[in-house]
Amino acid sequence: AMAAGAHRAGPLKQQNKAHKGGKHSGSSQRRAAGRVPVKAQPRRRLRELSRVDRRHQALQLRRQRKEAVLAEKRSLGSRDGPPHLVAVVPLHSRAAAHDTLRLLQSQDSAIVRAGEGGVGGFALLCPRLKQRWRFVTAQAGEEARCGLGSWPRTRGSPSKGDVVRAGDLHAVLDLAKVADSLLFILDPVDGWDSSGEHCLSCLFAQGLPSYALAVPGGTDLPPKKWIDARKKLAKAIEKRFPEAKLFPLSTEQDSLLLLRQLSTQKQRHLSFRERRAHLLAYAAEFLPGQESPLLGTLKVSGFVRRQPFDVNSLVHIVGHGDFQVSQVDAPPDPLSLNPRVAKGQKRSQDMEVQDDSVNGTDEMEEDVKVLMKADPSKQESLQSEVVPDPMEGEQTWPTEEELQEAEDSLKASRRVVKVPKGTSKYQAAWIVDDGEEGSEKDDDEDDDIDDFLMEEAVSQEGESSEEEPGEEESETMTVSECLRDEQYDEKMEEDEQMLERYKQERMDEMFPDEVDTPRDVPARVRFQKYRGLKSFRTSPWDPKENLPRDYARIFQFQDFSRTRKHLFRKIEKEETEGASVGWYITLHVCNVPVSVMESFKEGKPLVLFSLLPHEQKMSVLNFLVRRHPSNTEPVRAKEELIFHCGFRRFRASPLFSQHTSADKHKLERFLRPDAALVVTVYAPITFPPASLLLFKQRSNGMHDLIATGSLLSVDPDRIVIKRLVLSGHPFKIFTKTAVVRYMFFNRDDVMWFKPVELRTKWGRRGHIKEPLGTHGHMKCHFDGQLKSQDTVLLNLYKRVFPKWTYDPHVPEPVPWVRSESALPEQEVEME
């Protein structure tokens, strides 16, 4: 039998009888009477790989991955690829960047080009190593000085020494968006300070590229102290940077080791920039337009990174908006490794500092080839909104006679009823159009009234919990009279407002969504836009019902995930045509405001990203966020917040809602510290993945990081439901019935809300049977006997939409300092 060879499976495969499931087996199984049908084995079956083949396949895959990583390392900073862009970020006010940069400049046989590219920094060319670097500085500390005379300074900056713009968070984040590596400069004693910690939190949330940690000035300490300081630093950085290595930076040898580490370490990928071409401006020139000197063409030069650059796609200038490109030029490469370029300037032993003229415009003028011009038929349009047609709801087109008749009869009271997109014919008949704003205004007023009712309840609760309010007030008066200090009074007022908000947040936690029924307005009028639901989870809610007018302005995809997959597949197949990665190009960006050039001259980084199709259009974006532990202040829904989403920055007033797998999501009035929430806002479409940082601007202009997360979806159909809870108290309790009061205050309201189901805090369910008397008492039936301390609740629901408050302009933040005014938790205890 052994000589005959291995057994081969025949065409018929044995299949054992399935286990009978007792009573669950159906009539078809009983009819089959245990017979199993013969199942022919398909001939085209994947051949099972032998052990040797499996090993060989794994080896090949491993080799391919290794080669891809090596190819990426080799291309970075090489002759064909873009220069290795390193952003230098000092994390301590005492950590000076200029010492580090001087050491890096002192490399043998390296050509240094200082004072180029608008952002303070220099380029380093090493023909011997066939490497080229570009170092730029991003000041993260409270105050940083620089000693390189050619670095730009901010206009109007204090004149004591060379003070670079301090604590510019936007510059740090913008450079980290495009940098290949970050070089963190630490203090040898403390590592980083509070503003450095804040900067690190923002960078980690945005996405950290490859990094290295350098500690200059360690040798100034006595050897024993330096060893202790290194041990302490290594322990301190372990939490933020596990397995990171500290590089002391005191000698040329140290700087050479650091350069080697930067060039050989594995590159970390940031997903939002991998699929979009981008560049950091190396030189820029502004040509004013004929109509207005404030608008014109901006010629931006830089190295293309990550993806080929298509002239027909739009570009986003970070912090300034979306623009069209008219043409792409190919000027000579200013950082060429070719020795012919540096002829006559390179000496045998030491390096030579080559100073180019301002902004490098002389290079742009000579020997420029036009690579491509925009094709108007293929070019993306800048249209970001749909212009709604007020007559869209009309069914037929009237004749001229009918139009004349209608005009004669309705000349006095002629108006057009605007119907929101997606409204049915039946719903359109019920829309009441009060002037321009109509239902939106009412909705906002409703929400404001709801919030006011809750605030009133909070203030009453606060008054009752304070023992002697009068005495406390007189005490604060005497303090202010003694000090007679307006600033102190303002601070006290801010603290009062903050305390009030803490109380509101605590009340919302203790009594979620509860409001007091108004006495002056009938409940059926006040809550007419709300409805009852049998079950919040399973009851249907049409996503196209009663949409606001803003929904007529936005774009919606038929299938967002399919469009995204199609676009990404196209990028992976490298089907886009344009300027290849590593080329030095000049973009002619149309209709750019002069403020962009002014900010570049001030030394701020100018970063351009090419947009994917549809990314200029407005839609409803949903972000999944978590509170950042550094901030505990209450944040209400519809407060203005600052969004850093991928490569964009904008201001908007978002809605917060729960993150669930259901089709309806409950609105949250505050940003919860303990759970992940979804933030909904009108904003330009961005294809995920993209990181999100949420900032809140303080009254003094600082930006506090309050939450971090990522883009969840672009979906206008995501239903956010606001819940209102009306509460009543059992007055008389019987076996399964009870008389409930204080929920309503007149008989008609009880009859109006009779169909809505009741529940209690202790888990009983019931319904209203009939009203008793005329003052809102009602007889209710429950599924069990109530306890006397129970509370009867009635839930009402309404769909809410975000406000259209999108503003692409974000003010520059003031240098960040830790807030001292945050109230500790124990101060806000509520009895």
N, C-alpha and C positions, 0 to 999 in steps of 0.2 A: 504493500500500500504506500510505503514511503517513497519507493522508486517511481511510482506513478506521478509524483509531483504534488503540488499544493491543490487543495480542493477549490474548485471554481463554482461560484453561485450560478444556478440555472436561471432561466427566465421567470420561473414561478417562485415567489417568495412566501415563506411560511408566515402566517399572521395569526397569532393566538387570539382566542375569543376574549372579547372585552368583559370586564366584571359586570354582572347584572346589578342594576341599582335598586332592586326590590320593587317597591310600589312606583318608583319614578320611571321604570322602563315602559315605553309606550307600546301601542298596539302593533306598530310595524315590527318591533323586535320580537313580539310574541308570535307574529305570523311567520317570521323567518325561522323560528324554532331552533335557534342556536347555530344555523348554518352560516359559515363565513364565506363571502364571495371570493373567488380567486382573483388576485390582483397581479397583473403582469408588471414585471420590473422594467422601467423605461431604460432603453439602451444608452441614451445620451446622458449618462450620469457622470458627475465630476469625479475624476479618478482621485482616490485618496492618496495623498502624498506619502511616500515612505519617510522614515525617520531622517535619513540622510538628506532627502530633498527638502524636508521642512527646515532643517538646519541651514541648508544652502540658501533657501528663500529668505530666512530671517537675516542671514549675513548680508545678502544683497540689499535688503531694505535698510539695514543699519549703515551700510557703506554709503548708500544714496543720501541718507539724512546727514551723515557726517560731511559728505562732499558739499551738500547745499550750505551747511553752516560755514565751512571753510571758504567757499566761493564768496559768501556774503562778507566775511571778514576781509578777504583779499581785496574785494572791490571797494570797500570803505576807505576813503582817503587815498586811493591809488590814482594813477594817471587817468584811468577811464571813468572812475566813479567820482561823486562829489567829495569835496574835502571833508575830513572827519570833524564834525561840528561839536565843540565841547563848550557847554555853558558852565561858567564858574559861579557858584552860589555860596557866598559866605553866610554861615548860620549863626554868627555871633557878632555883636557890635565891635568886639575887639579883634575879630578875625579879618585882617586886611587882605584883600585880593591881590593888591599890586605887588607884594613881596613874592607871592607864588608865581605870578606872571613873569616877573623879572627872572626868576630861576628857570622857568620854562624857556625863556628867550635865550638863555645863555648856552644853548646847545652848540657843540662844535659842528662845523660844516653845515649849519642850518641857516637859511635865509629868512630873515624876519621882516614882515611888512606891517608896520604899526600904523594905527590911526586910520583904518579903512572900514568901510562898510557901515557907517552910521552908528552902530552900537559900539560902545567902548570895547576895544580889544585889539587883537592882531592876528595875522596869519603866519604860520610856521611851515616852511618848505624844507624837506630833507631829501634831496635828490639821491643821496647815498642809500637811504632806507626805502626810497621810492614811496614816500609817505608825505601827505600834506594835511595840516590841521588848520582849523580856524577856531580861535578862542574868543568867546564873548562873555562879558560879565553881566550878572543879574544881581542887583543888590537886594538882599533879603533882610539884612540887619537894620537896626534903628538908624545908624549913621555909618557911612562907609566913605573912606577917603581913597583917592587914587593918586599915584605919583607920575603916571605917564602924561606928559604935557599935551599930547595930541588927542587925549580923550575928550569927548564933548562934555560940556557942563550945562545944567539947566539954566534957562534964563531966570533972572531974579533970584538966584540961589544965594545964600549968605556967602560973604566974601572971605571967610576965615579958612584959608587953605583951599585945596581942590576938593570941594564936597560934591560928590555925585548924588543924584536924586536918591533919597534914602527910602528904604522899605517899599519899593515899587513892586507890589504883589502882581500886578498885571504883566509887568515885564518878565518877572520870573516864570509865571505860568505860560506866557506866550513863547518864551525861549524853550521851555521844557516840552512844548508841543512839537517843536521841530528838531531839537538837539539829538544827536546820536548818543552822546554821553553827558552826564552831569558830573561836575567835580565839586563836591561839597568841601568847603574850608571850615574846619573845626577849631575851636579854641583849645590850647593844650591843657588848660585847667578845667574849664566848665563844659567843654563840648559845644552845646548850643544853648541860647537863651530862650525866653518865652516867645519872642517874635520868630526865632528860628524854628521853634516847635510848631508854631502856627503855619509857617511856610512849608514845613515837612508834611503836616496834615493835609494841606491843599495839594501838594505834589503827589502824595500817595493816592489821594482820592481821584485826581485827574488821570493818573497812570504814570508810573516811573520808568523812564528809559534806563539803559545801562548806567551805572554810577561808580564813582570811586571816592574814598574818604581820605582827605589829606590834612595833616596837622603840621602847619609851619611853626617855626619858632620854638620847637621843643628843646633844642640844644641850648637855648638861653638859660634854661633851668639847670640847677646842679644835677649831676647824673643820677643820684639816688632819687631825688624828687621827680625827675623825668620818668624813671622806671615805675614809680608809684602812680604818677599821673596817667601813664599809658595803660596800666592795669585797670585803673578806675574808669578811664575812657572806654576801654574794651568792654567792660561790664555794662556801662551806660548805653553803648550803641547796640548791645545784643538784642534789646527789645525791638528797636526800630529796624536794625539791619542784621538779621541773623546770618552768621557765617561771613560777615564782611571783614575785610582786612584794612587796618589803618596804615597809611603811608606817611612816615615822617618826611618833612620837606625842608631840609636845611642846606643840602649841598647839590651840586650838579648831578652827582651820581643818583641821588634820590629822585631828582626830576626825570632822569632818564628811565629809571625803574617805573615811575608813574606813567610816563608816556607809553612804555612797553605794555603795562597793564591795560591802559585805555585802548590800545590798538588790538590786543589779543583776546580780551575778554568776550564772552558770548553776548551777542546783541539781544536786548529784550524788545519785543514788538508791542507797539501800541496799536490796537485794532483800528481806531478811527482814522489814523494817518496812513495805514498800510495800503488802503484802497484808493487814496486820493493823492494826486500830485501836489506837492507844496514846495515853497522855497522861502528862505530868509533873505530879505533884500540886502545885496552887497553894495549897490549904488542906486541912486534914484534921481530923476530929473522931472520937473513939473513944467508943462507947456500950457499957459492959460488959454482958454477957449475964446472964440471971437465974440460970442454973446455976452459972457460975463467972465471977469478975471478970477472969480471965486470957484469956477468949475473949469476943468481942463483935462488934458491927457497926462497921465503919469507913466513915465518910462521907468520900469523897475527891472533891475538886473540881479540875477542870482543863479544858483545851481539847482537844477531840477532834482527832486528827491522822490524815491519810492515808486512812482508811476510816471509813464510818459505824459507830457502836457499837451492837451488838445486845445487849439486856438478857438474852436467853436463853443467850448464849454464856458460857463460863467466862473469868475473867481470871487472868493470871499476874502476881503482884507480884514484881518482879525481886529475887532473893535470899531470898524468903520462901515461895513455893509457889503452888499453884493454888486459886482460890476461886470460889464462886458469887455472882452479883449478884441482889439481891431487887428493887430498883427504881432508876430513873434520874430525877433531878429537874433542873429548869432554873432555877437561881437567877439573879439579875441579874448581868450581865457586869461584873466589877470593873475591867477595863481598856478600857472603852468609849471610842471616839473621839468620841462624841456630846458636844458642848459643854455640853449640859444637865446631864450628870453632874458635870462639873468646875466648875459655876457657883459664883461667889463665891470660888473658890480660885485662879483664874488671874489673874495681874497683867499689865499691859500690856507691860512690858519683860522682867523676869526670871522665871525659872522658879520654881515653888513645890514644895517637897518635902512630899508628903502622907504622913503616917505613919498606917497603919491599925493596928487592934488586932491582937493576937497571932493568927496563923493565919487571920485574916479570917473568923472564925466568925460575927461579927455580920451580915456580908453574907448568910451562908448561911441565917440564920433568917428574914429578912424577904422577903416577896414571892416565895415558892418555888412553882413549878408542878411537879406530878408529870407527867413525860413518859410513862413507861411502867412497868408492873410485870411481873415475870417470870411466865411461864405454866408451871406445873409440868409440863404434858404435853409442852411443847416444850423445856424447859430441859435443857441438857447435864448428865449426872451426873458426879460426882467420882470414879467408880470407875476406878481405874488398873490393877487386876490382875484376872485371872480367878481365882475361888476353885475350885481343882481338886477334882473329885469322885473319891475313891479307888475307887469302884465302877464307874468308867467302862468298865473293861475287861471287865466281866461280860457274858455273852452272853444269859442267860435269867433270868427272875424266878422264884425257887423258891416252891413252895406252903408253907402254914403247917406241914404235917406234915413236909415235908423240912427246914424250918428247925429244928423241934423236934428231929428226929433228929440233925441236924448239931451243934446246941448240946449235946445230951447226950453225943455221942461225942467232941467236941473242946473240952470245957469247960476241960480242963487246958492245952492248947496252942492257944489261939485267937488268930489274928492275921490282919490284912488285908494282902494283898500289893498295894502301890501300883504301878500300871503307868503308865509315862510315856506322854504323849499321842503317838499316831502309831505305837505299838508293835504289831507284827503278833502274831497268835495264837501262832505258832511261837516268836517271840522272848520273848513273855510267859511261856511255859512254862519258859524258862531263867533268868528273873530271880531272883536270890537277894537277899532283903530282909533285911539285917542291921540290925535295930533301926530307928531313926528315919531316919538319914542314908543308909545303904545305899551304893549304887554311887558317888554323888557324892563321898562321903568317901574311898572307895578311889581314885577318880580323882585327887583332890587329893593323897592320900598318894603315889600313883604319881608324879605330877609332882614332888612334893617330893623323892622318892627320886632321880628322874632328875637333878634340879638338884643334889642332894647329891653324886651320882656325878661330875657334871661339876666341881663345886667341889673335890672330893677330888683329881681329876686335876690341876686347876689348882694346888692347894697343893703336890702332889708335884712338879710341873713347876717351881714357884717354888723349892722347896727345892734341887732338883738344879742349878738355874741359879745360885743364890747360891754364892759360893766358900767363905766362912767364916761360916755362919749364927750359930754360937755367939759369935763375936767381936762381930758386929753387935749381938746381943741385949745383951751385957754393956755395950756402949757406950751404948745407949739407957737402960739401967738407971742408969748413972752420971750421965747428964744429968738424969734425973728426981730422983735423990737430991740432986744439987747444988742444983737449983732449988727443990725441995719446993713445987711450985705445982700445985694440983689442976686449975685451969683449963687449964694448959699440957698436963697429962697427958690431959685430956679431948680437947683439940684433936689431940694425937698419936694417940689412939685413933680419932678420926674419920678422920684421914689414913690410918691403917692400913686401916680398913674401905674407904675410897675406893680405895686402892692395890689391895686384894684384888678389888674390883669391876672396876677397869681391867684386871687380869690375866684375870679371867673373860671380859670382853668380847673381849680380844685372843685368848684361847684359842678362843672361839667363832668368831672370824674365821678363825683358822688351821686349826682342825679342826671345821668346822661339823657340829653335831648328833652328834658322836661321843661315846659313853659306854663305860666299861669294863664288861665282862661280870662280874657279881658272882660271887665264889667260894663264898659261903656259901649262896646260894639258887640252885636250878636256873633256867637262863635261860627254860625253857618255862613256869615258874611266874611268874617276875618280869615277863616280857613277854607274859603271856597275853592282854592286851587289845589287843595290836598285831597287825597283819596284814601280809602281804607283798602288793605290787602288781606285776603284770607291767610296767605303765607308769604312772607317776604322772599323766601327762597324759591318757591315753585310757582307763584302767581305770575301770569304773563304780563309783560310791559313792552309795547311796541317801540323800538328805538327810533322810528321815523315820525313819531306822533308829536304834534305841537312844538316843532323846532323853532329856536329863536332866529331872528333875521340874520345874525352873524353867521349862521350855518349856510346861508346863501352865498357868503363871500369865500368860503374855504374850499379846498380840494379834497376829494376822497377817492381812494383806490378801490377798484372792484375786488382785487385780492392783493393786499399789501405784501404778504410774504412771498407770493409768486413773483411779483415785480422785483422784489429785493433779490431773490435767488437768481433771476434772469440777469440782473445787472452785475451781481458778484461773479457769476459764471463767465460773463463776457470779460470782466477784468482779469480773471484767472487765466483765460485763454489768450490774454494779451492781444485782444482785437482792436484796442484803441490806437489810433495813429496820432503822432505828434512828436514834440521834442523829447528825445530819449533821456533816461535817467543819467545824471552826471554832466549833461551839457550845460554850458554857461550861456544863458539866454537873456534877452531883454523883452519884456512884455509891454505892449502899449495898451494901458488900461484906460477906458473911455469914461468921461463925465465923472471924474473924481474930484471931491471938494479939496480946496487948497489946504485945509486943516490936516489932511493925511501927510502932506509933505512937511508941514510945520512940526508935527509930532516926530517925524523921522529926523529932522534937523536937530531937535532937542535931545536926540540920543535914544529914543524909544525904539524897540525892535519893530520892524515892519514885516509881518508874516502874511503870506498869501497861500490860500488853499483853493484848488480847483473843485468845483461842486459837481456832484453826480447829477444826472437828469432829475428834474422835479424838486431839487433841494432848495430852490428859492421860493417855492409855493407855500402858502399858509395852510395849516391843518390843525387838528387837535392832537397834542402830544401827551403821552402818559409816561411819567417817570416813576421808578420804584426807588424810594429813599428811606434812609434811617437817620435818626437824630445823631449829631456828632456829640460825643460825651463832653467836649470842652464847653458846650453852651447849654444852659438850662432855662433860659428865659422863655416865657410863653410866646408862641407864635400862632396867631389866629389865621384862619382861612381868609382869603381875599386881601391879605396884607401884601404890600408891594415887596417882592423879593428880587434878588439878582441871581440870574441863572448863568452858569458856565457849562454849556452843553457841548461836549466834543470840542470843535474849533470855534463855536459861537459864544457870544456874550449878549445878554439882553435882560430887560426888566419886565416883570409881569406880576399879576395878582392871581395866584393859583387857587384851585380847590384841592382839599385833602380828602381821600376816601380810603376805605379798607381794601387790602389786597387779598381777594378771595378768588376761588375758581368758579363762583356763581356768575349769572348773567346780570345781576344787579349788585351795586356796591354802595354801602352806606357812607354818607358824608361824615367826615370828622370835623369838628369845629376848631380843634387845636392840633398842632403837630405833636403826636404822642412820642414820649421818650423811650417807650418799651417795645414798640412794634414797628414793623416795616409798613409804610403807607404809600399810596399812589398819589402823585401830584399831577393834576390835570391843568393844561394851559393851552391857549392859542399861540402857536409859534411856527416858524418855517420847518418844513419836513426835513428830518435827518434820518438816514438809514442806520439802524442799530448794527453793531454795538457802538455806544458812545457813552462816555462817563459824564456824570453830573455833579456839580458843586453848587450848593445853595447858600447864598450869602444874604445877610440882612444889614442894611446900612444904619449905623448908629447916628444920633443927632449931631455928633461931631465929625461925621464923614468917614469914620472907619468902617470896614466891612468885616462883619463877624461870620465865621463859617458855622452854619447851623445844621446842615444836613448834607450827606453825600449819598450817591447812588448811581443809577444808570438808566438809560432810555429803555422803557418796557415795550411800548408800541406806538404806532401812529393810527389812532382809531377814534373817529368822531362818534361811533355807535356805542362806545362804552357808557353804560347808564350809571350815573351817580345820583343816588336817591337821598334826599333830605328827610329825616324822620322828625316828627314832632310828637311828644307824649303829653297828653292831658291827664291829670291825676285827680282822683276823687277819694273820699273817705267813707267807709261803711258807718252808717248812722244807727241802723237796727239790723241785727243779724238773726236769720232763721236757719232752718236745716240746710236748704240749698238755695235760698233766696236771701237777698239783703237789700236794704234801702241805702242808696249811695247819694251823698251830697257834695257840693263844692266843685263838681266837674263842670256843670253848666249852671246858668243862673236864670234861664227861662224855659218854658214848656216847649216852644217851637224848636229850640236847639236840640232838646232830647229826642224829639220826633225825627229831626233831620239826620242825626248820627245813629239812629236806632239799628241800621243794618251792620254797623261795624262791630267786630268782635272785641270783647274786653279780655284783659288778663290782669293778674295781680302779681305783686312782687314776690309772693310766696308760692307762685306756680299754679294758681287756680285759673280756669278759663270759663268765660260765660258770655252772656249777651243781655242787652237792655230789653225788658219786657214791656214796660209802660211808664209814662211820666206820672208823678204824684204832685198835685198842687200846681202852682204857677211859678215857683221859685227855683226850679231846676232839680228838685229831688226826683229820683227815679228808682223804680223797682227793677232789680237785676237778678237773673238766674245764673248760678254757677255749677260746676261739676262736683262741688263738695262744699262743706261748711267753711266760711271765712273765719279767720282769727281777727280779733278786735284791733290788733296793731297792724293789720295788713293794709296795703294801699291799692286801689283799683286804678288801672291804667288803660288808656285808649290810644292806639298808635295811628298816626296819619302820615302819609307819604307824598312827596312831590319831587319830580325830577329837576335837578339844577344844572346849570351850565356855567362855565367860567366867564369872567368879564373880558372883553376885548381891550386889554390894557398893554398889549405888546409894545415895547419901546426899545429899539436896537441901541440907543445911546446909553452907555453905562458910565457914570462919573468916575474919575480916577480916585482910588481909595487913598485916604490919609494913612501914613505909616502906622502899623498896627501896634497897640499897646494893650496888655491884659486889662480887662475891665475890673475895676474895684467895686463898682456900685451894685453888682449882682446880689440880690437878696438871698440870704441862706434859707434853706427849706423850712427850718424850725420856726422862722418868723411868721410863716403864713399858716400856722396851725389853725384849723377851724373846728370849734367845739361841735 
